[in-house]
Amino acid sequence: MPRDGSGTRREILDTAMRLFVDQGYDKTSLREIAESVGVTKAALYYHFRTKDDIVRAAMADYYGTIGDVVDWLETVPAGKARDVELVDRLRELFDGPLGLAMRFSQANPTVMNRDEFHGASVTQLQRLVRLVAGPEAAAGSALRATLAFGALVLGTIGDEDAPFPLGSPEDRADAGRVIALELLAGIRAASPAPAAT
């Protein structure tokens, strides 16, 4: 069955990012990516001229997806229901291409430290933390929001070769969700109650 252009593009992105995670960015060639996808190098070039182009596209998808979550956060009032939906949305996203982009970031820090990637990543995380912790958040609330995000990341895409046992992937993901929700509840508990009118 012939592939359509968008399907091929997505398959190239996902395959390349997996190879970059497994072998490293520098040790993966465009030829290997094309062979793994089952397309010619010319077909790969139609979509992406360089490995950097592939990473830019994958990270743009990542930033766009996180941006969509942040935009949604701006429209929903803070509270337990928002916390639960936020955690579940992020957890679901980390199970897909977003998780692959995050694994790439962990496996290829030299590439991610380039200004074109690092700045955008930090900006998105800062927006997320500000919205979750509140615009005038104390240090403790901002730290809880950051750690909640980290608990989800480690729970969902955590390294199975970590120096301490983390349990099965399902156990890790469930624990990350529980801990993230506990941290977010701590933000609400630390926030002063609105003044009575």
Secondary structure, DSSP 8 states (H G I E B T S, - for coil): ----HHHHHHHHHHHHHHHHHHH-STT--HHHHHHHHT--HHHHHHH-SSHHHHHHHHHHHHHHHHHHHHHHHTTS--SHHHHHHHHHHHHHHHTTHHHHHHHHHHH-HHHHTSHHHHHHHHHHHHHHHHHHH-TT--HHHHHHHHHHHHHHHHHHH--TT-SS----HHHHHHHHHHHHHHHHHHHHHHS------
